[in-house]
Amino acid sequence: MSVFFAKRFMTLLATLVGASIVIFTVMEILPGDPALVILGVDATDEAVLALTKELGLDRPVMERYFDWIFGILQGELGNSYAYRVPVWELVEGALKITVPLAILSMSLSVVIALVIGLYAAANHNKASDISLMGVSQLGISVPNFWLAVLLILFFAVKLRWLPPGGFPGWEEGFWACFRALLLPAIALATVQGAILARITRSSVLEVFREDYVRTARAKGLSQRKTLWLHVLRNAMIPVLTVTGLQFANLLAGTVVVENVFHLPGLGSTVLKAINNRDTIVVENVVLMLAGMVVVTNFVVDMLYAVIDPRLKAHDI
């Protein structure tokens, strides 16, 4: 287990290093001068040059890369070029929205998947199974931004049960923030839950065909007890894999839904930074998102060994 952990941790570190190099390189080769964007097209060459020097953008590329990495290791993300405030101040507020939104979306997605997937598998080839798989296929096909608009029109505009957008801030209380995040969470969870439900159903059906399951049924164990005692745990490895990938995608891919609901999360922060050519903000946020993806996959790998102790370091 310790060898398995060490190998996965080294892979995590190598992936983060590679991601940092790619992110920094891409931002360097993209067109656009941050100093010129900040000052405007009417700025003089002397003013642009002075601001470029002030921001430290005139230094060698490798020097700026290592300064950025060493700053991150020390907990210093630098200052925004456009807003002249620490990057962490911009990111901290966005994380307080994006992370709870992703957690709420993933929680709804897992509930949807387990309920639909297990019920469909337990009623394989029956009318309920066919109907639920048809509904899940519809859920996969619906774009989340279009579903977000429909949810706003129905629950916010027509019924007026929930706010159409915006975020009141956590100081307004948990319930107010929960109501603000519920519709975007449903919009994100519908597609993810539909995909995960089909994976759950397929995985459960595959385990149902194993000899030890047939033996348990032959000994008189009910289908429900067989499902919960013998099938579910062994069927969870592929489900966990997809769940981890989905959670990572939710963290990194909420930009569209956040903009539909006017939520000032990480997606909106990155979009504004790109428009302002605020490269230091983009680099830090994108690396943070990449880190979240890598750490999520690392945690999923650790859970493999917890769920199935037969897995060894050389198996994965």
Salt bridges, closest charged atoms under 4 A:
GLU28 OE2 - ARG64 NH1 2.75
GLU54 OE2 - ARG84 NH1 3.11
GLU63 OE2 - ARG59 NH1 3.40
ASP67 OD2 - ARG59 NH1 2.41
ASP129 OD2 - HIS124 ND1 3.53
ASP129 OD1 - ARG201 NE 2.83
ASP211 OD1 - ARG214 NH2 2.34
ASP301 OD2 - ARG8 NH2 2.54
ASP308 OD1 - ARG310 NE 2.80
ASP315 OD1 - HIS314 NE2 3.28
